[in-house]
């Protein structure tokens, strides 16, 4: 039986909120499915991984992200859809492989909004006690731009 629209809305909301955790979960479903369990006590099922267990990341470039210091909270109005997803997850209305395929499809549709749209090949990301910076000269510490990890992902 296919996933209901309500459950799909919960899954999509969780993936859009935290695509990095969604990608991690997709790989777990594909490569270690026996490690992904059905737990009656989990209110949101495996979506809890995306909405509360792993914090969302701040997308620096299309391929680089860092943990966000103060991510926006998951939208409360979407939690009822996550609960619907969990009910169907526990009923096993879809297989782990089908779920991995759906996650991959949703991830392919998400348009990332990186902080930096374009950087040149010689730019280096530097993480220091003073903050996160981009530099075009690693040795002289010519700091080009500071990146604010408190920015909303």
C-alpha positions as CSV (number, residue, x, y, z in Angstrom):
1,X,0.0,0.0,0.0
2,X,1.5,3.4,-0.9
3,X,2.2,6.1,1.5
4,X,-0.6,8.6,2.2
5,X,-0.4,12.2,1.2
6,X,-0.3,13.2,4.9
7,X,2.6,10.9,5.6
8,X,4.4,12.1,2.4
9,X,4.0,15.7,3.6
10,X,5.6,14.8,6.9
11,X,8.5,13.0,5.2
12,X,9.0,15.9,2.8
13,X,8.9,18.5,5.6
14,X,11.6,16.6,7.6
15,X,13.8,16.2,4.5
16,X,13.5,19.8,3.6
17,X,14.3,20.8,7.2
18,X,17.4,18.7,7.4
19,X,18.6,17.3,4.0
20,X,21.9,16.2,5.5
21,X,20.3,13.9,8.1
22,X,17.9,12.7,5.4
23,X,20.8,11.6,3.2
24,X,22.4,9.8,6.2
25,X,19.1,8.0,6.8
26,X,18.7,7.1,3.2
27,X,22.1,5.5,3.2
28,X,21.3,3.6,6.4
29,X,18.1,2.3,4.8
30,X,20.1,1.1,1.8
31,X,23.3,-0.2,3.3
32,X,22.3,-1.2,6.8
33,X,18.6,-1.8,6.8
34,X,18.7,-4.2,9.7
35,X,19.9,-1.2,11.8
36,X,16.7,0.7,11.0
37,X,14.1,-0.4,13.4
38,X,10.4,-0.1,14.0
39,X,9.9,1.3,17.5
40,X,6.4,1.7,18.9
41,X,7.6,4.3,21.5
42,X,9.0,6.8,18.9
43,X,6.4,9.5,18.3
44,X,7.8,10.5,14.8
45,X,9.6,7.2,14.0
46,X,12.8,7.6,12.0
47,X,11.8,11.2,11.1
48,X,13.0,12.1,14.6
49,X,16.5,11.7,13.3
50,X,15.9,14.6,10.9
51,X,13.8,16.9,13.1
52,X,15.5,16.6,16.4
53,X,18.4,14.2,16.7
54,X,20.9,15.6,14.1
55,X,20.9,19.4,13.9
56,X,20.5,20.9,10.5
57,X,23.6,22.3,8.8
58,X,24.4,25.6,7.3
59,X,25.1,25.1,3.6
60,X,28.3,27.0,2.8
61,X,28.7,26.0,-0.8
62,X,26.8,23.4,-2.9
63,X,29.2,20.7,-1.5
64,X,30.3,22.1,1.9
65,X,28.2,22.5,5.1
66,X,28.8,23.1,8.7
67,X,26.6,22.6,11.8
68,X,24.3,25.6,12.4
69,X,24.7,27.0,15.9
70,X,21.0,28.0,16.2
71,X,18.9,26.3,13.6
72,X,15.3,27.4,13.2
73,X,13.0,24.9,15.0
74,X,11.1,22.4,13.0
75,X,7.7,23.9,12.2
76,X,5.2,22.7,14.9
77,X,2.3,22.6,12.4
78,X,4.1,19.9,10.4
79,X,4.5,17.5,13.4
80,X,1.1,16.0,12.9
81,X,2.2,14.9,9.4
82,X,5.3,13.3,10.9
83,X,3.1,11.4,13.3
84,X,1.0,10.2,10.3
85,X,4.3,9.0,8.7
86,X,5.2,7.1,11.8
87,X,1.8,5.4,12.0
88,X,2.3,4.1,8.4
89,X,5.9,3.3,9.1
90,X,4.8,1.0,12.0
91,X,2.1,-0.5,9.8
92,X,4.9,-1.3,7.3
93,X,2.9,0.3,4.4
94,X,6.2,0.7,2.5
95,X,9.5,-1.1,2.5
96,X,12.8,0.3,3.6
97,X,14.0,0.2,0.0
98,X,10.9,2.1,-1.2
99,X,11.4,4.7,1.6
100,X,15.1,5.1,0.5
101,X,13.9,5.6,-3.1
102,X,11.4,8.3,-2.0
103,X,14.0,10.1,0.1
104,X,16.4,10.1,-2.8
105,X,13.7,11.5,-5.1
106,X,12.8,14.3,-2.7
107,X,16.5,15.1,-2.1
108,X,16.9,15.5,-5.9
109,X,14.1,18.0,-6.0
110,X,15.4,20.2,-3.2
111,X,17.2,23.3,-4.3
112,X,20.0,24.1,-1.9
113,X,20.5,27.7,-1.0
114,X,24.2,27.9,-0.2
115,X,25.6,31.0,1.6
116,X,28.2,31.3,-1.1
117,X,26.9,30.9,-4.6
118,X,30.2,31.0,-6.2
119,X,33.8,30.7,-4.9
120,X,37.0,30.3,-6.8
121,X,39.1,27.1,-6.7
122,X,41.8,28.6,-4.6
123,X,39.5,29.5,-1.7
124,X,40.0,27.6,1.6
125,X,37.5,27.1,4.4
126,X,39.2,27.8,7.8
127,X,37.6,26.9,11.1
128,X,39.2,28.7,14.1
129,X,38.4,29.6,17.7
130,X,37.5,33.0,16.4
131,X,35.0,31.7,13.8
132,X,34.7,30.2,10.4
133,X,36.3,32.0,7.5
134,X,37.1,31.8,3.8
135,X,40.6,32.6,2.8
136,X,42.3,32.9,-0.5
137,X,45.8,32.6,1.1
138,X,46.1,29.9,3.8
139,X,49.6,30.9,4.9
140,X,49.1,34.6,5.4
141,X,45.7,34.1,6.9
142,X,44.3,36.8,4.6
143,X,40.8,36.3,5.8
144,X,38.4,37.0,3.0
145,X,35.0,36.5,4.5
146,X,33.6,35.4,7.9
147,X,30.8,32.9,7.8
148,X,28.1,33.2,10.5
149,X,27.1,29.7,11.7
150,X,24.1,31.3,13.5
151,X,22.6,32.0,10.1
152,X,19.4,30.1,9.6
153,X,19.8,27.0,7.3
